[in-house]
Amino acid sequence: MKYQIKEIKEFMTNWAKDEYQLSWDNSGSQIEFNEKTDSVVVGMDLTDELVDLAIKNGSKLIVTHHPMFFSGVKNIIENTYSGDNIIKLIENRISVFSYHTSMDIADDGVNDSLFEKLMLKNKEVLIYEEEKPMGLVGELKISHDLKGLLDGLRDILDLENIRVYGKEREINKVALMGGAGADFLREAIKIGADAYITGDVKYHDGQSAYENEIILVDIGHFHSEKFIIPKIEKNLKDKFEDLEVHTLMKSSYELDF
């Protein structure tokens, strides 16, 4: 069965509402055609891999977390990376919807998914940005030392390398934010978190964590958000019974050596 693109858009927008996104963001329609589709491709970023996967499967819709366009496009030039992606999307009449900060904030969204995977309890909001809830705080079901926390994260995230800053301590209260959340380290310190889990941590963020005796854990931008991909897949399948959903559950930018 084929579904109207606008039906799927309505469902996604009712979940990750337009009004949730922050003022600088560009969630929602990136490219939109009046088409029907029996399959959707879901991934973190609009990459050539995602476009080719959609073409291969005859999908007329791609759903990403990070927006394809953050600012105005000044040109579309063949034989350039972004130009070729845009041209292929238009030639194949493939729509692209992106749900960024709107999905960070949404119930059952990015931060909720990470909170759930870490099996935390007693959920609270970390900070309100533009009067919108950003990041979460919770407690481990059983307190851990640093090694216990990191072993658990490696298992949950299927990730070998984790960057850690601070001083060893017992950990119970944990703050988290998917994506690049180091700017909110001060908030994690204020609410008395023992550890703060996020991505894209800089050297001097680590220094601040050390000085304030909080464990700062950098699990990487992609890995802090990746659980939203299977969540989108599940919710789409639950809503649209015959819809095929193809996912790219990896970072397109990281090489394994």
KEMIPA-127772 format. One record per residue (C-alpha): residue number from 1; z, x, y. Coordinates in steps of 0.2 Angstrom, whole numbers, plus 5000, padded with zeros to 4 digits. Example, Ala and Ser with C-alpha at 12.3 -4.5 7.8 and 13.67 -1.06 7.14 Angstrom:
// residues 2
+-----+------+------+------+
! pos !   c3 !   c1 !   c2 !
+-----+------+------+------+
!   1 ! 5039 ! 5062 ! 4978 !
!   2 ! 5036 ! 5068 ! 4995 !
+-----+------+------+------+
//
This chain:
// residues 257
+-----+------+------+------+
! pos !   c3 !   c1 !   c2 !
+-----+------+------+------+
!   1 ! 5000 ! 5000 ! 5000 !
!   2 ! 4996 ! 5006 ! 5017 !
!   3 ! 5008 ! 5004 ! 5032 !
!   4 ! 5003 ! 5003 ! 5051 !
!   5 ! 5008 ! 5019 ! 5060 !
!   6 ! 5017 ! 5008 ! 5073 !
!   7 ! 5028 ! 5000 ! 5059 !
!   8 ! 5034 ! 5018 ! 5054 !
!   9 ! 5037 ! 5022 ! 5072 !
!  10 ! 5047 ! 5007 ! 5075 !
!  11 ! 5058 ! 5011 ! 5060 !
!  12 ! 5061 ! 5029 ! 5066 !
!  13 ! 5064 ! 5024 ! 5084 !
!  14 ! 5077 ! 5012 ! 5079 !
!  15 ! 5086 ! 5026 ! 5070 !
!  16 ! 5084 ! 5040 ! 5082 !
!  17 ! 5083 ! 5030 ! 5098 !
!  18 ! 5073 ! 5036 ! 5113 !
!  19 ! 5088 ! 5034 ! 5124 !
!  20 ! 5098 ! 5046 ! 5113 !
!  21 ! 5087 ! 5061 ! 5118 !
!  22 ! 5093 ! 5073 ! 5132 !
!  23 ! 5084 ! 5074 ! 5148 !
!  24 ! 5074 ! 5090 ! 5145 !
!  25 ! 5068 ! 5084 ! 5128 !
!  26 ! 5052 ! 5077 ! 5122 !
!  27 ! 5056 ! 5066 ! 5107 !
!  28 ! 5044 ! 5052 ! 5101 !
!  29 ! 5026 ! 5051 ! 5100 !
!  30 ! 5016 ! 5068 ! 5102 !
!  31 ! 5000 ! 5061 ! 5096 !
!  32 ! 4997 ! 5043 ! 5091 !
!  33 ! 4983 ! 5034 ! 5083 !
!  34 ! 4981 ! 5015 ! 5078 !
!  35 ! 4979 ! 5019 ! 5060 !
!  36 ! 4987 ! 5014 ! 5043 !
!  37 ! 4994 ! 5027 ! 5030 !
!  38 ! 5000 ! 5027 ! 5012 !
!  39 ! 5009 ! 5044 ! 5014 !
!  40 ! 5019 ! 5054 ! 5027 !
!  41 ! 5022 ! 5072 ! 5029 !
!  42 ! 5039 ! 5078 ! 5035 !
!  43 ! 5044 ! 5095 ! 5041 !
!  44 ! 5054 ! 5105 ! 5054 !
!  45 ! 5040 ! 5110 ! 5065 !
!  46 ! 5022 ! 5106 ! 5068 !
!  47 ! 5014 ! 5121 ! 5059 !
!  48 ! 4997 ! 5124 ! 5052 !
!  49 ! 5005 ! 5122 ! 5035 !
!  50 ! 5011 ! 5105 ! 5039 !
!  51 ! 4994 ! 5100 ! 5046 !
!  52 ! 4985 ! 5106 ! 5031 !
!  53 ! 4997 ! 5097 ! 5019 !
!  54 ! 4994 ! 5081 ! 5028 !
!  55 ! 4975 ! 5083 ! 5027 !
!  56 ! 4976 ! 5088 ! 5009 !
!  57 ! 4986 ! 5072 ! 5005 !
!  58 ! 4976 ! 5060 ! 5016 !
!  59 ! 4992 ! 5057 ! 5026 !
!  60 ! 4989 ! 5049 ! 5043 !
!  61 ! 5006 ! 5053 ! 5050 !
!  62 ! 5017 ! 5069 ! 5052 !
!  63 ! 5036 ! 5067 ! 5056 !
!  64 ! 5044 ! 5083 ! 5063 !
!  65 ! 5061 ! 5087 ! 5070 !
!  66 ! 5056 ! 5099 ! 5083 !
!  67 ! 5043 ! 5092 ! 5096 !
!  68 ! 5025 ! 5098 ! 5095 !
!  69 ! 5024 ! 5097 ! 5114 !
!  70 ! 5039 ! 5102 ! 5126 !
!  71 ! 5029 ! 5104 ! 5142 !
!  72 ! 5011 ! 5099 ! 5147 !
!  73 ! 4997 ! 5106 ! 5138 !
!  74 ! 4985 ! 5115 ! 5150 !
!  75 ! 4970 ! 5118 ! 5138 !
!  76 ! 4965 ! 5115 ! 5120 !
!  77 ! 4954 ! 5130 ! 5114 !
!  78 ! 4946 ! 5132 ! 5097 !
!  79 ! 4951 ! 5147 ! 5087 !
!  80 ! 4968 ! 5148 ! 5094 !
!  81 ! 4983 ! 5143 ! 5084 !
!  82 ! 4989 ! 5128 ! 5094 !
!  83 ! 4971 ! 5123 ! 5099 !
!  84 ! 4965 ! 5123 ! 5080 !
!  85 ! 4981 ! 5112 ! 5075 !
!  86 ! 4977 ! 5100 ! 5089 !
!  87 ! 4959 ! 5099 ! 5085 !
!  88 ! 4962 ! 5096 ! 5066 !
!  89 ! 4975 ! 5082 ! 5070 !
!  90 ! 4963 ! 5073 ! 5082 !
!  91 ! 4948 ! 5075 ! 5070 !
!  92 ! 4958 ! 5068 ! 5056 !
!  93 ! 4966 ! 5055 ! 5066 !
!  94 ! 4983 ! 5061 ! 5061 !
!  95 ! 4998 ! 5055 ! 5072 !
!  96 ! 5013 ! 5066 ! 5075 !
!  97 ! 5030 ! 5059 ! 5079 !
!  98 ! 5045 ! 5071 ! 5083 !
!  99 ! 5064 ! 5066 ! 5083 !
! 100 ! 5074 ! 5081 ! 5091 !
! 101 ! 5090 ! 5078 ! 5101 !
! 102 ! 5088 ! 5060 ! 5097 !
! 103 ! 5090 ! 5064 ! 5079 !
! 104 ! 5104 ! 5076 ! 5082 !
! 105 ! 5114 ! 5062 ! 5090 !
! 106 ! 5109 ! 5048 ! 5079 !
! 107 ! 5120 ! 5041 ! 5066 !
! 108 ! 5116 ! 5049 ! 5049 !
! 109 ! 5106 ! 5062 ! 5059 !
! 110 ! 5106 ! 5081 ! 5060 !
! 111 ! 5124 ! 5084 ! 5063 !
! 112 ! 5130 ! 5070 ! 5052 !
! 113 ! 5119 ! 5077 ! 5038 !
! 114 ! 5127 ! 5095 ! 5039 !
! 115 ! 5144 ! 5087 ! 5041 !
! 116 ! 5141 ! 5077 ! 5025 !
! 117 ! 5135 ! 5092 ! 5015 !
! 118 ! 5150 ! 5103 ! 5020 !
! 119 ! 5161 ! 5089 ! 5014 !
! 120 ! 5172 ! 5088 ! 5029 !
! 121 ! 5184 ! 5074 ! 5034 !
! 122 ! 5191 ! 5067 ! 5050 !
! 123 ! 5175 ! 5067 ! 5060 !
! 124 ! 5176 ! 5069 ! 5079 !
! 125 ! 5164 ! 5073 ! 5093 !
! 126 ! 5163 ! 5091 ! 5099 !
! 127 ! 5157 ! 5088 ! 5116 !
! 128 ! 5148 ! 5075 ! 5127 !
! 129 ! 5132 ! 5081 ! 5135 !
! 130 ! 5124 ! 5069 ! 5148 !
! 131 ! 5137 ! 5057 ! 5141 !
! 132 ! 5129 ! 5059 ! 5124 !
! 133 ! 5139 ! 5065 ! 5108 !
! 134 ! 5134 ! 5083 ! 5103 !
! 135 ! 5141 ! 5092 ! 5088 !
! 136 ! 5155 ! 5087 ! 5077 !
! 137 ! 5172 ! 5093 ! 5072 !
! 138 ! 5181 ! 5090 ! 5055 !
! 139 ! 5193 ! 5097 ! 5042 !
! 140 ! 5190 ! 5105 ! 5026 !
! 141 ! 5197 ! 5095 ! 5011 !
! 142 ! 5205 ! 5111 ! 5006 !
! 143 ! 5209 ! 5126 ! 5018 !
! 144 ! 5199 ! 5142 ! 5014 !
! 145 ! 5200 ! 5160 ! 5018 !
! 146 ! 5184 ! 5167 ! 5026 !
! 147 ! 5177 ! 5173 ! 5009 !
! 148 ! 5180 ! 5155 ! 5002 !
! 149 ! 5171 ! 5147 ! 5017 !
! 150 ! 5156 ! 5159 ! 5016 !
! 151 ! 5154 ! 5157 ! 4997 !
! 152 ! 5154 ! 5138 ! 4999 !
! 153 ! 5141 ! 5139 ! 5013 !
! 154 ! 5130 ! 5151 ! 5003 !
! 155 ! 5130 ! 5138 ! 4988 !
! 156 ! 5127 ! 5123 ! 4999 !
! 157 ! 5114 ! 5131 ! 5010 !
! 158 ! 5105 ! 5141 ! 4996 !
! 159 ! 5106 ! 5155 ! 5008 !
! 160 ! 5111 ! 5173 ! 5004 !
! 161 ! 5113 ! 5181 ! 5022 !
! 162 ! 5125 ! 5173 ! 5034 !
! 163 ! 5130 ! 5182 ! 5051 !
! 164 ! 5149 ! 5181 ! 5054 !
! 165 ! 5159 ! 5186 ! 5070 !
! 166 ! 5177 ! 5186 ! 5074 !
! 167 ! 5193 ! 5190 ! 5064 !
! 168 ! 5198 ! 5184 ! 5047 !
! 169 ! 5209 ! 5169 ! 5046 !
! 170 ! 5213 ! 5154 ! 5036 !
! 171 ! 5201 ! 5140 ! 5040 !
! 172 ! 5204 ! 5122 ! 5040 !
! 173 ! 5197 ! 5114 ! 5056 !
! 174 ! 5178 ! 5117 ! 5058 !
! 175 ! 5166 ! 5113 ! 5072 !
! 176 ! 5147 ! 5112 ! 5069 !
! 177 ! 5131 ! 5110 ! 5078 !
! 178 ! 5114 ! 5110 ! 5071 !
! 179 ! 5101 ! 5121 ! 5080 !
! 180 ! 5105 ! 5133 ! 5094 !
! 181 ! 5123 ! 5128 ! 5098 !
! 182 ! 5131 ! 5145 ! 5103 !
! 183 ! 5132 ! 5138 ! 5121 !
! 184 ! 5146 ! 5126 ! 5115 !
! 185 ! 5157 ! 5140 ! 5108 !
! 186 ! 5169 ! 5137 ! 5122 !
! 187 ! 5171 ! 5119 ! 5117 !
! 188 ! 5175 ! 5124 ! 5099 !
! 189 ! 5188 ! 5136 ! 5106 !
! 190 ! 5196 ! 5122 ! 5117 !
! 191 ! 5198 ! 5110 ! 5103 !
! 192 ! 5206 ! 5123 ! 5092 !
! 193 ! 5193 ! 5125 ! 5079 !
! 194 ! 5196 ! 5139 ! 5066 !
! 195 ! 5177 ! 5141 ! 5064 !
! 196 ! 5161 ! 5136 ! 5072 !
! 197 ! 5145 ! 5134 ! 5062 !
! 198 ! 5129 ! 5134 ! 5071 !
! 199 ! 5112 ! 5144 ! 5073 !
! 200 ! 5104 ! 5157 ! 5085 !
! 201 ! 5120 ! 5166 ! 5089 !
! 202 ! 5119 ! 5181 ! 5101 !
! 203 ! 5128 ! 5197 ! 5101 !
! 204 ! 5140 ! 5193 ! 5115 !
! 205 ! 5143 ! 5176 ! 5108 !
! 206 ! 5151 ! 5186 ! 5093 !
! 207 ! 5161 ! 5196 ! 5106 !
! 208 ! 5168 ! 5180 ! 5113 !
! 209 ! 5173 ! 5173 ! 5096 !
! 210 ! 5182 ! 5189 ! 5092 !
! 211 ! 5192 ! 5189 ! 5108 !
! 212 ! 5196 ! 5171 ! 5106 !
! 213 ! 5201 ! 5172 ! 5087 !
! 214 ! 5188 ! 5160 ! 5081 !
! 215 ! 5176 ! 5163 ! 5066 !
! 216 ! 5158 ! 5161 ! 5073 !
! 217 ! 5146 ! 5158 ! 5058 !
! 218 ! 5127 ! 5159 ! 5061 !
! 219 ! 5118 ! 5151 ! 5047 !
! 220 ! 5101 ! 5151 ! 5056 !
! 221 ! 5093 ! 5138 ! 5066 !
! 222 ! 5082 ! 5131 ! 5052 !
! 223 ! 5096 ! 5131 ! 5039 !
! 224 ! 5108 ! 5122 ! 5051 !
! 225 ! 5096 ! 5107 ! 5052 !
! 226 ! 5086 ! 5107 ! 5036 !
! 227 ! 5096 ! 5093 ! 5028 !
! 228 ! 5088 ! 5081 ! 5039 !
! 229 ! 5071 ! 5083 ! 5030 !
! 230 ! 5077 ! 5075 ! 5014 !
! 231 ! 5087 ! 5062 ! 5024 !
! 232 ! 5071 ! 5057 ! 5033 !
! 233 ! 5062 ! 5056 ! 5016 !
! 234 ! 5075 ! 5045 ! 5008 !
! 235 ! 5076 ! 5033 ! 5023 !
! 236 ! 5057 ! 5031 ! 5024 !
! 237 ! 5056 ! 5028 ! 5005 !
! 238 ! 5070 ! 5016 ! 5006 !
! 239 ! 5062 ! 5006 ! 5020 !
! 240 ! 5044 ! 5007 ! 5014 !
! 241 ! 5044 ! 5005 ! 4995 !
! 242 ! 5026 ! 5011 ! 4991 !
! 243 ! 5026 ! 5025 ! 5004 !
! 244 ! 5023 ! 5043 ! 4998 !
! 245 ! 5033 ! 5056 ! 5007 !
! 246 ! 5028 ! 5075 ! 5006 !
! 247 ! 5040 ! 5087 ! 5013 !
! 248 ! 5040 ! 5105 ! 5018 !
! 249 ! 5058 ! 5111 ! 5015 !
! 250 ! 5056 ! 5129 ! 5021 !
! 251 ! 5055 ! 5138 ! 5038 !
! 252 ! 5037 ! 5143 ! 5041 !
! 253 ! 5042 ! 5158 ! 5051 !
! 254 ! 5054 ! 5167 ! 5039 !
! 255 ! 5047 ! 5180 ! 5026 !
! 256 ! 5057 ! 5183 ! 5010 !
! 257 ! 5059 ! 5202 ! 5006 !
+-----+------+------+------+
//
